[in-house]
Amino acid sequence: MYLDISHKPAEFISQHFPMIHENLLALGFDLTPQPIPIVPAAHYTCGGVIVDQHGRTDLDRFYAIGEVS
């Protein structure tokens, strides 16, 4: 998998994501001109509440959205 934000100007990236940009440069990656390799992390698998297409759970009037669902 790759993260590609090269459609944005380099100035936009360095202003909006300064720490990420600096840390990646220190590691030899420049995300401004080209995609950079990424891997899924535990953060992306935090969910676990089963919902339907409207966010409803199996508990009456209980909805789950976002990362929890």
N, C-alpha and C positions, 0 to 999 in steps of 0.2 A: 504494500500500500504506500501511497505517496501523498503528501500534502502539497498542493500547488496553489500558491497565492501570487504567482508571477503576473497575473493580469492587473494587479494593483501596482502603483508606482512605488519605487524603493523608499521614497520619503514617507509615504503613507505607512508602510510596514514598520519602519524604524520609529515613527512617532507613536503608532498605536500599540506596538508590541516591542518596546525597547529592550526589556530584559530577555525575552525569548530570542530576539534578533542578536543581541550581544553574546548570549550564551552559545547559540548555534555557531556564530562566527568563531568563537574561541575553540569550538570543536571541529572547525574546518568545513562547516556547512553554511552556505549563503542562500537563504530561502527567497531572496528577492528576484533572481533571474531564472530559477529552475525549481522543479519539484524536489522535495527532500523525502527520504524514506522515513516512514513511521511504523509503529507497531501498536496494536491494541493494548490497553492497560486495564488494570482492575477497575479503574474509574468507570469504564464503559460497560461493565458488567455488574453494576451495583443493583440494578432493578430486580424485581422478583414478584411483585404483586400482579396477578393475572387480571386483565381488564378486557372488556369488549371494545368495539371500534368507537364507542362514545366515552370511554374511560370509566365505565361502571364496573365495580367489583361484585363479588357474590354477596356482599353485605348491603342491605337496603340503605339507600341514600348515601353510600360511601363511594367516593370516586378517587382514582389515583391517576396522576399525570406526571409527565416529565421523567426524571431518572428513576423514580420509584416504580414506574409501571413497566 
